[in-house]
Amino acid sequence: MNYKKYTLIVVLFVLITSCSDRSIPTKITKPKDYESYFTEQTSESLKASTENLYYWEKRMKEAPNQYPYLQKIASSSTKLFSETGKIEYLKKAETTLLSLLKKSPKASTYRSLARNYISQHRFRESLKLLKKAELNGEKSGLTQKMLFDVYLELGNYKKAEGYLNLIQNPDDFDYLIRASKWNDVRGNLETAISFLEKALSIAESSKNNELIMWSYTNLADFYGHNNQIKKSYNFYLKSLELDPQNAYAKKGIAWIVYSYENNPKEAFRIINKIQENHQSPDYYLFKAELAEYLNDEDSKKENIYKYLTSASNPCYGEMYNQYNVKLYLDELGQYKQAKNVIEREIKNRPTPESYDLLAWLAYNKGDYQKSLEIANEYVVGKSHEPEVLYHLAEIYKANSFIEKAQELKKELIKSSYELGPLMIEKVKSI
């Protein structure tokens, strides 16, 4: 299992240790560095967001014809989703924006709803909205940036590159973070980090805390992938200095504690603390992985059950498809359920990563030749994700392409940190 992150962005990491080698590397984390960020039960930001939502809802009731208030309600709801993880807030924002769109079919409204759908992994619906915004023409640069985002998520790299070229501006934060993401997807990590560092400089010059926060957390991810774990840790701490309730940064620290420092009990404690104020089904999968590492089968089963119960909320829609498939295949052996979800995921998001799941299904069912055919057509050379490469190595091995499997194995060992101690043990057996 490898359930480190839940993401609207690509999260990449690298490590050093394994499940069988429990020796502790040079310790870089200290509970005193982050413990204070768990003491505040409710942040000032959360209080302000809640009061802001209440204020605009009250104004809307008092003046129902003032439909611009709907945008305020949607923005407040979206912020509350970010701060609490409660999916109901994201769905409330969607409903509100749909109402606003009927009254005000502006490009800005199309973009807002498209952004909401991206968060829900409804990429094709998002694309339709952005195409309407593009026809409208209002602030076309903003639309083009989002079209890059959606085409990249859909695996249409040619279209994505085309829109990236349209927005090219080395002095623009929005361009730089997209250039970084583009290079990351293409496997150019050093270049991706360089673009993101330039983006951070612009964010810091602007004194925009939201942009600075985004830069800190994403640089923390990228530095981790580049085996710069100390830098990664420091940037997560910088994020928490700006926002003590930043669950994403806390989870990143938990992964460092577990995957780099071999301290699953402390990681477990951190996740439990996060869950006191932030909801997300994948926390249970992280805890299930930690329980497996600790050889606690009862805790593992309990957390998988809690994940399945939580993720079954229909409000989540397609957001947890890939998590579900991996669980069905790697833990539960439920091939029929996996196949149904994979078919939906490919329809909604035909990326190399989605087709990798189809190949992995065939592999798990023992149809090794079919798994290789799928991988060769849709996956090989099109994804640099370590978990995808691990599947590919196993598929090569099963089809007696031993040399290719061993080449990938060498690469995967370098990505031990992202894969985690449990999966790296599987890599070693290739």
C-alpha positions as CSV (number, residue, x, y, z in Angstrom):
1,M,0.0,0.0,0.0
2,N,1.1,3.6,-0.7
3,Y,-1.4,6.1,0.4
4,K,0.8,9.0,1.4
5,K,-1.0,11.9,-0.3
6,Y,-4.5,13.0,-1.6
7,T,-4.1,15.3,-4.4
8,L,-5.3,17.8,-6.8
9,I,-1.4,18.3,-7.5
10,V,1.4,15.8,-8.4
11,V,3.2,14.9,-5.2
12,L,6.7,13.4,-5.5
13,F,9.1,12.0,-2.9
14,V,12.4,9.9,-2.5
15,L,13.9,7.7,0.5
16,I,16.6,5.7,2.1
17,T,15.2,3.0,4.4
18,S,13.2,-0.2,4.1
19,C,10.8,-2.2,6.2
20,S,13.4,-4.9,6.9
21,D,16.2,-2.5,7.7
22,R,14.8,-0.6,10.7
23,S,18.0,1.3,11.3
24,I,17.3,5.0,11.8
25,P,19.0,7.5,9.5
26,T,20.1,10.9,10.6
27,K,17.1,12.4,12.3
28,I,15.8,15.7,11.0
29,T,12.4,16.1,12.6
30,K,11.7,17.3,16.2
31,P,8.3,17.2,17.7
32,K,9.0,20.5,19.4
33,D,9.2,22.0,15.8
34,Y,5.6,21.2,15.0
35,E,3.8,20.3,18.3
36,S,2.6,23.8,18.9
37,Y,0.7,23.7,15.5
38,F,-1.6,21.0,17.0
39,T,-2.6,22.9,20.1
40,E,-5.0,25.4,18.5
41,Q,-8.3,23.6,18.0
42,T,-9.8,26.3,15.8
43,S,-7.6,28.7,13.8
44,E,-8.5,32.4,13.4
45,S,-8.7,31.7,9.7
46,L,-11.3,29.0,10.1
47,K,-13.3,31.3,12.4
48,A,-13.1,34.1,9.9
49,S,-14.2,31.8,7.0
50,T,-17.1,30.5,8.9
51,E,-18.3,34.0,9.9
52,N,-17.8,35.1,6.3
53,L,-20.0,32.4,5.0
54,Y,-22.7,33.2,7.5
55,Y,-22.5,36.9,6.7
56,W,-23.0,36.4,2.9
57,E,-25.7,33.8,3.4
58,K,-27.5,36.3,5.6
59,R,-27.1,39.1,3.1
60,M,-28.4,36.8,0.3
61,K,-31.6,36.1,2.3
62,E,-32.1,39.7,2.9
63,A,-31.6,40.7,-0.7
64,P,-32.3,37.6,-2.9
65,N,-31.9,39.6,-6.1
66,Q,-28.3,40.5,-5.3
67,Y,-26.9,37.4,-7.1
68,P,-23.3,38.6,-6.9
69,Y,-23.5,37.5,-3.3
70,L,-23.6,34.0,-4.6
71,Q,-20.0,34.3,-5.7
72,K,-19.1,35.4,-2.1
73,I,-20.9,32.3,-0.7
74,A,-19.2,30.0,-3.1
75,S,-15.8,31.4,-2.3
76,S,-16.3,31.1,1.4
77,S,-17.6,27.5,1.0
78,T,-14.5,26.6,-1.1
79,K,-12.2,28.1,1.6
80,L,-13.9,26.1,4.3
81,F,-13.5,22.9,2.3
82,S,-9.8,23.6,2.1
83,E,-9.6,24.3,5.8
84,T,-11.7,21.5,7.1
85,G,-11.7,18.9,4.3
86,K,-15.5,18.6,4.6
87,I,-16.7,17.6,1.2
88,E,-20.1,19.2,1.9
89,Y,-18.5,22.6,1.6
90,L,-17.2,21.8,-1.9
91,K,-20.6,20.6,-3.0
92,K,-22.2,23.7,-1.5
93,A,-19.9,25.8,-3.6
94,E,-20.9,23.8,-6.7
95,T,-24.6,24.3,-6.1
96,T,-24.1,28.0,-5.4
97,L,-22.1,28.5,-8.6
98,L,-24.6,26.6,-10.7
99,S,-27.3,29.1,-9.4
100,L,-25.0,32.0,-10.2
101,L,-24.3,30.7,-13.7
102,K,-28.0,30.8,-14.5
103,K,-28.1,34.4,-13.6
104,S,-24.7,35.5,-14.8
105,P,-23.2,33.4,-17.6
106,K,-19.8,35.2,-17.4
107,A,-16.4,33.7,-18.2
108,S,-15.4,34.3,-14.6
109,T,-18.4,32.2,-13.4
110,Y,-17.5,29.4,-15.8
111,R,-14.0,29.4,-14.5
112,S,-15.1,29.3,-10.9
113,L,-17.3,26.3,-11.5
114,A,-14.6,24.7,-13.7
115,R,-12.2,25.1,-10.8
116,N,-14.7,23.4,-8.5
117,Y,-15.0,20.5,-10.9
118,I,-11.3,20.1,-11.0
119,S,-11.3,19.7,-7.3
120,Q,-13.9,17.0,-7.7
121,H,-11.9,15.3,-10.5
122,R,-14.7,16.0,-12.9
123,F,-12.2,17.0,-15.6
124,R,-14.3,16.6,-18.7
125,E,-17.1,18.7,-17.3
126,S,-14.5,21.3,-16.3
127,L,-13.2,21.3,-19.9
128,K,-16.7,22.0,-21.3
129,L,-17.1,25.0,-19.0
130,L,-13.7,26.4,-19.9
131,K,-14.4,26.1,-23.6
132,K,-17.5,28.2,-23.0
133,A,-15.3,30.7,-21.1
134,E,-12.8,30.7,-24.0
135,L,-15.6,31.6,-26.5
136,N,-16.7,34.4,-24.2
137,G,-13.2,35.9,-24.4
138,E,-13.2,37.7,-21.1
139,K,-9.7,37.6,-19.5
140,S,-8.7,34.9,-21.9
141,G,-5.3,34.5,-20.3
142,L,-7.0,33.1,-17.1
143,T,-9.0,30.7,-19.1
144,Q,-5.9,29.5,-21.1
145,K,-4.1,28.8,-17.8
146,M,-6.9,26.6,-16.6
147,L,-7.2,24.9,-20.0
148,F,-3.6,23.9,-19.5
149,D,-4.4,22.4,-16.1
150,V,-7.4,20.4,-17.4
151,Y,-5.7,19.0,-20.5
152,L,-2.7,18.0,-18.4
153,E,-5.1,16.1,-16.0
154,L,-6.8,14.5,-19.0
155,G,-3.4,13.3,-20.3
156,N,-3.8,15.3,-23.5
157,Y,-0.2,16.6,-23.4
158,K,-0.1,18.0,-26.9
159,K,-3.0,20.4,-26.1
160,A,-1.6,21.2,-22.7
161,E,1.7,22.2,-24.2
162,G,-0.1,24.3,-26.7
163,Y,-1.8,26.3,-24.0
164,L,1.4,26.5,-21.9
165,N,3.1,28.2,-24.9
166,L,0.2,30.7,-25.1
167,I,0.7,31.8,-21.6
168,Q,4.5,31.8,-21.6
169,N,5.8,34.6,-19.4
170,P,8.9,34.1,-17.2
171,D,7.8,36.9,-14.9
172,D,4.4,35.5,-14.2
173,F,3.7,33.3,-11.1
174,D,0.9,31.4,-12.8
175,Y,3.0,30.6,-15.8
176,L,6.0,29.5,-13.7
177,I,4.0,27.1,-11.5
178,R,2.5,25.5,-14.6
179,A,5.9,25.2,-16.3
180,S,7.1,23.5,-13.2
181,K,4.2,21.1,-13.2
182,W,4.7,20.4,-16.9
183,N,8.4,19.5,-16.4
184,D,7.6,17.4,-13.4
185,V,5.1,15.3,-15.5
186,R,7.7,15.0,-18.2
187,G,10.3,13.7,-15.7
188,N,12.5,16.8,-15.6
189,L,12.6,17.3,-11.8
190,E,15.6,19.7,-11.6
191,T,13.9,22.0,-14.1
192,A,10.6,21.7,-12.3
193,I,12.3,22.8,-9.0
194,S,14.0,25.7,-10.8
195,F,10.7,27.1,-12.1
196,L,9.0,26.6,-8.7
197,E,11.9,28.5,-6.9
198,K,11.4,31.4,-9.3
199,A,7.7,31.3,-8.6
200,L,8.4,31.5,-4.9
201,S,10.6,34.6,-5.4
202,I,7.7,36.3,-7.1
203,A,5.2,35.2,-4.4
204,E,7.4,36.5,-1.6
205,S,7.9,39.8,-3.4
206,S,4.1,40.2,-3.8
207,K,3.7,39.4,0.0
208,N,0.7,37.3,-1.0
209,N,0.5,34.7,1.7
210,E,-1.7,32.4,-0.3
211,L,0.8,32.2,-3.1
212,I,3.7,31.9,-0.7
213,M,1.9,29.0,1.1
214,W,1.3,27.2,-2.2
215,S,4.9,27.6,-3.2
216,Y,6.2,26.3,0.2
217,T,4.2,23.1,0.2
218,N,4.9,22.3,-3.4
219,L,8.6,23.0,-3.0
220,A,8.5,20.7,0.1
221,D,7.1,17.9,-2.1
222,F,9.6,18.5,-4.9
223,Y,12.6,18.7,-2.6
224,G,11.5,15.4,-1.0
225,H,11.4,13.7,-4.4
226,N,14.9,15.1,-5.1
227,N,16.1,13.5,-1.8
228,Q,16.6,16.9,-0.2
229,I,14.6,15.8,2.9
230,K,15.9,18.5,5.2
231,K,14.8,21.2,2.8
232,S,11.4,19.4,2.4
233,Y,10.9,19.4,6.2
234,N,11.9,23.1,6.6
235,F,9.4,24.2,3.9
236,Y,6.6,22.3,5.5
237,L,7.5,24.1,8.8
238,K,7.5,27.4,6.9
239,S,4.0,26.6,5.7
240,L,2.8,26.0,9.2
241,E,4.3,29.3,10.3
242,L,1.9,31.0,7.9
243,D,-1.0,28.7,8.6
244,P,-0.8,26.5,11.8
245,Q,-3.8,24.5,10.6
246,N,-2.3,23.5,7.3
247,A,-3.2,19.7,7.2
248,Y,-1.3,19.1,4.0
249,A,2.0,20.3,5.5
250,K,1.4,18.2,8.7
251,K,0.7,15.1,6.6
252,G,4.0,15.8,4.7
253,I,5.8,15.8,8.0
254,A,4.1,12.6,9.0
255,W,5.4,11.0,5.8
256,I,9.0,12.2,6.5
257,V,8.8,10.8,10.0
258,Y,7.5,7.4,8.7
259,S,9.3,6.9,5.4
260,Y,12.6,8.6,6.1
261,E,13.0,8.2,9.9
262,N,11.2,4.8,10.3
263,N,9.0,6.1,13.1
264,P,5.5,4.9,12.3
265,K,4.2,5.5,15.9
266,E,5.0,9.2,15.7
267,A,3.5,9.4,12.2
268,F,0.4,7.7,13.5
269,R,0.1,10.2,16.3
270,I,0.5,13.1,13.8
271,I,-2.3,11.8,11.6
272,N,-4.6,11.3,14.5
273,K,-4.0,14.9,15.5
274,I,-4.7,16.1,12.0
275,Q,-8.0,14.2,12.0
276,E,-9.2,16.1,15.0
277,N,-9.7,19.2,12.7
278,H,-9.5,18.0,9.1
279,Q,-11.5,15.3,7.3
280,S,-10.2,13.2,4.4
281,P,-10.8,9.5,3.7
282,D,-7.2,8.9,2.7
283,Y,-6.0,9.5,6.2
284,Y,-7.3,6.1,7.1
285,L,-5.3,4.5,4.3
286,F,-2.2,6.2,5.6
287,K,-2.9,4.7,9.0
288,A,-3.6,1.3,7.5
289,E,-0.1,1.4,5.9
290,L,1.4,2.4,9.2
291,A,-0.5,-0.4,10.9
292,E,0.9,-2.9,8.4
293,Y,4.4,-1.6,9.0
294,L,3.8,-2.2,12.7
295,N,2.4,-5.7,12.0
296,D,-0.9,-4.7,13.5
297,E,-3.3,-6.6,11.3
298,D,-6.4,-5.6,13.3
299,S,-5.6,-1.9,13.1
300,K,-4.9,-2.2,9.4
301,K,-8.3,-3.9,8.8
302,E,-10.1,-1.4,10.9
303,N,-8.6,1.6,9.0
304,I,-9.3,0.1,5.6
305,Y,-13.0,-0.4,6.8
306,K,-13.1,3.2,8.0
307,Y,-11.7,4.4,4.6
308,L,-14.3,2.4,2.6
309,T,-17.1,3.7,4.8
310,S,-15.9,7.3,4.5
311,A,-15.1,7.2,0.8
312,S,-18.5,5.7,0.0
313,N,-20.1,9.1,0.6
314,P,-21.7,9.9,-2.8
315,C,-20.5,13.5,-2.5
316,Y,-17.0,12.3,-3.3
317,G,-18.0,11.1,-6.7
318,E,-14.9,10.2,-8.7
319,M,-12.4,11.7,-6.4
320,Y,-11.1,8.4,-4.9
321,N,-11.2,6.2,-7.9
322,Q,-7.5,5.5,-8.1
323,Y,-7.3,4.9,-4.3
324,N,-10.2,2.5,-4.5
325,V,-8.8,0.5,-7.4
326,K,-5.4,0.0,-5.7
327,L,-7.2,-1.1,-2.6
328,Y,-9.4,-3.6,-4.5
329,L,-6.4,-5.0,-6.4
330,D,-3.6,-4.9,-3.8
331,E,-5.5,-5.7,-0.6
332,L,-9.0,-7.1,-1.3
333,G,-8.7,-9.0,-4.5
334,Q,-12.0,-7.6,-5.8
335,Y,-11.4,-7.7,-9.5
336,K,-14.9,-7.0,-10.7
337,Q,-15.2,-3.9,-8.5
338,A,-11.8,-2.8,-9.7
339,K,-12.7,-3.2,-13.3
340,N,-15.9,-1.1,-13.0
341,V,-14.0,1.7,-11.4
342,I,-11.1,1.5,-13.8
343,E,-13.5,1.8,-16.8
344,R,-15.1,4.9,-15.3
345,E,-11.7,6.4,-14.5
346,I,-10.4,5.8,-18.1
347,K,-13.6,7.4,-19.5
348,N,-13.3,10.4,-17.2
349,R,-9.5,10.7,-17.2
350,P,-7.6,8.7,-20.0
351,T,-4.1,9.3,-18.6
352,P,-1.2,6.9,-18.6
353,E,-1.8,6.4,-14.8
354,S,-5.4,5.3,-15.5
355,Y,-4.4,2.8,-18.1
356,D,-1.7,1.6,-15.8
357,L,-4.5,0.5,-13.5
358,L,-6.0,-1.5,-16.3
359,A,-2.7,-3.2,-17.0
360,W,-2.3,-3.9,-13.3
361,L,-5.7,-5.5,-13.2
362,A,-4.8,-7.8,-16.0
363,Y,-1.5,-8.6,-14.2
364,N,-3.3,-9.4,-10.9
365,K,-5.7,-11.7,-12.8
366,G,-2.7,-13.6,-14.2
367,D,-3.1,-12.4,-17.8
368,Y,0.4,-11.2,-18.1
369,Q,0.5,-10.9,-21.9
370,K,-2.5,-8.7,-21.9
371,S,-1.1,-6.5,-19.1
372,L,2.1,-6.1,-21.2
373,E,0.1,-5.1,-24.3
374,I,-1.9,-2.5,-22.4
375,A,1.3,-1.1,-20.8
376,N,3.2,-1.0,-24.1
377,E,0.4,0.9,-25.8
378,Y,-0.7,3.4,-23.1
379,V,1.9,3.5,-20.3
380,V,5.6,2.9,-21.4
381,G,7.5,6.2,-21.8
382,K,4.4,8.2,-20.8
383,S,4.6,8.3,-17.0
384,H,7.4,8.8,-14.6
385,E,5.4,8.0,-11.5
386,P,7.3,5.5,-9.3
387,E,4.2,3.4,-8.5
388,V,3.5,3.1,-12.3
389,L,7.1,2.1,-12.9
390,Y,6.8,-0.5,-10.2
391,H,3.8,-2.0,-11.8
392,L,5.6,-1.9,-15.2
393,A,8.7,-3.7,-13.6
394,E,6.5,-6.5,-12.3
395,I,4.7,-6.8,-15.6
396,Y,8.1,-7.1,-17.4
397,K,9.3,-9.7,-14.9
398,A,6.1,-11.7,-15.4
399,N,6.7,-11.7,-19.2
400,S,10.3,-12.7,-18.8
401,F,11.8,-9.3,-19.8
402,I,14.2,-9.6,-16.9
403,E,16.7,-7.0,-18.1
404,K,14.0,-4.3,-18.5
405,A,12.6,-5.2,-15.1
406,Q,16.1,-4.9,-13.5
407,E,16.6,-1.5,-15.1
408,L,13.4,-0.2,-13.6
409,K,14.3,-1.7,-10.3
410,K,17.5,0.4,-10.1
411,E,15.4,3.5,-10.8
412,L,12.8,2.6,-8.2
413,I,15.4,2.1,-5.5
414,K,16.1,5.8,-5.9
415,S,12.4,6.6,-5.3
416,S,12.3,4.6,-2.1
417,Y,11.1,7.6,-0.1
418,E,8.0,8.2,-2.3
419,L,7.2,4.6,-2.5
420,G,7.5,4.0,1.2
421,P,9.1,1.2,3.3
422,L,6.5,-1.4,2.5
423,M,6.5,-1.0,-1.3
424,I,10.3,-0.8,-1.5
425,E,10.4,-4.3,-0.1
426,K,8.4,-5.5,-3.1
427,V,10.7,-3.6,-5.4
428,K,13.7,-5.5,-3.9
429,S,12.1,-8.8,-4.8
430,I,11.9,-8.0,-8.5
